[in-house]
Amino acid sequence: MPTVRDRAAQVLQQLGLPGIVLLAAVLGDLGVIVPAAMDGFGRAGADLLLLPGIVGLAACGVWGRSRPVAAAWTGVAVLFVSTVGIRLTSAPAYSTALPSTSFAECVAGTLLVYYCARSASVLAASVTTSALVAAELFAIVARRDMTGIDNFTPLVGAALLLGAVVLGARSRNSAATNQFVELLRTQWLLVGILALTLFVDASIIMSGSRSAALLSVPSAVAALTALYATRRPLRSILLLAGIYVVCDVLILSIGAVHYGSIGGLPFTATASGVVAVALLVRTEPARRSVPAVALLSCVVGAGATAQAYALARESIYSRPSSILPSLFIAAVLLLGISVAIGMFLRARDSERTTVVEAAVAEAQTAERMALARELHDIVAHYVTGIVVQAQAAKIVAERSPDVVPDSLDQIENAGTEALTAMRRLVRSMRGDGTDIQGDSEQATTDLAADLRALAASGGHGVRIDLDVDLPADLPQEVARSALRIVQESLTNVSRHAAGATAAWVSVRADDGGVRVRVADDGSPGEPGPLAVPGGYGLVGMRERVELLGGTLRTGRTHDGWVVEAWLPLTGEEESE
């Protein structure tokens, strides 16, 4: 039964990367609105009147992934109704990137423009985007008594609009993804956490002077560095040390010394450091991780000390010693938490590696046992023919002696074929499979018929187009292996190909062997229509192909995910 953590992870995966960022924006809004509603200024709870509009527009942002135009027009209506409600109730609207607009409203509006540009027709996208822009302008003006638009509003709004349209159009024209986009997609939880800290930093920065906006640059760079730490943790630590120095210089230069009382660094920079240290401890040996962590700690300590002296000079604290002990304790706690998380993940990785190795060995053993059963079937087939031929030769020897040489030739050929098949299969059990779930044990001697039956069964949740062109004298061990490869490939389509609707299977004679090719139109990530956890099908598939002297290639191409195998019709023993 799924646990609460499993259900939460499933919901977050369904939201996708944009939905995770939108959720972080909603949490950022809550972090601002809820304390403001209880701060004793103005009417108690008046700030909470902003929440229905924020939640409603965020829901439209999530809906826009599947129905962009309908979600965008619903968002226009929600924004209009929310603005009228704020105006009538005199609820205090607060500003973020755009005046009188919350984080979630900015993100949701940008996402709706992106979704329209990505998948709607040009006319529908243009009209819908214009309506969203008009609704946002109405909200800015109406929520601030005609004083909402300043010199920076058109620039920020144009940047958000242009970015959403360009990214949407690029996704529309090309299905390819670069490494950075793939990194964002795979590290969706980390992106959500960093997005939340960026929203928190934005709230702090906007409450100060305009010059404090300079700190948003190193904060954003620190977030990107934390993502980079998933690939290169040691380099990321060194980059973060440089970013921390830049942050300290900016804080002291622009007079934003209030950061000294909360640790000396923006929240995003601090969170990025925690992530990078945890990943470094997780992946690197102590001889490399300890010096890097020590360097980062020295940079943090030096910056905090400098800011503490600056606070003392501005008479915010009587002397640096009144704040340094608390900063030191907080830094040690964060460092200890980071190291503990890294060690825990390192132990989990080691345990997972052991489990995977055991599972792979078990899969290989299972494949060899399947080959052993096939060995029995193949040898029994040939030996039965030999026995029948020998009995027939005895019967006709006395009546027609001239027929005996032909019978002996057939017996010799059958014995040679049996020995060849037996050697190839026995050789496979001398080396170092999977739980291929299928009907290969019920396979007949006609591979083409077995493949047609498999395609017609409909047991994999997708339409299967079959192309078969095989010789009549196909060796049984090759036929059975080809059938097993097709079975496992189609099983993987149903398990792992998100949105797959069709699969194309080609089994043809090619270059002295049989070439098997299975492709689908799905995408990686989410489970397929018949998803089940676990499985080591590719291990057994590769094991079988290599032991029969063939080759196997798997990967994503312009045709989708492709499994392509080549099995020789003659084994190594025959060539010798």
Beta strands, then each sheet from edge to edge (+ up, - down):
strand 1: 463-469
strand 2: 502-510
strand 3: 513-520
strand 4: 551-557
strand 5: 560-568
sheet 1: 1+ 2+ 3- 5+ 4-
end
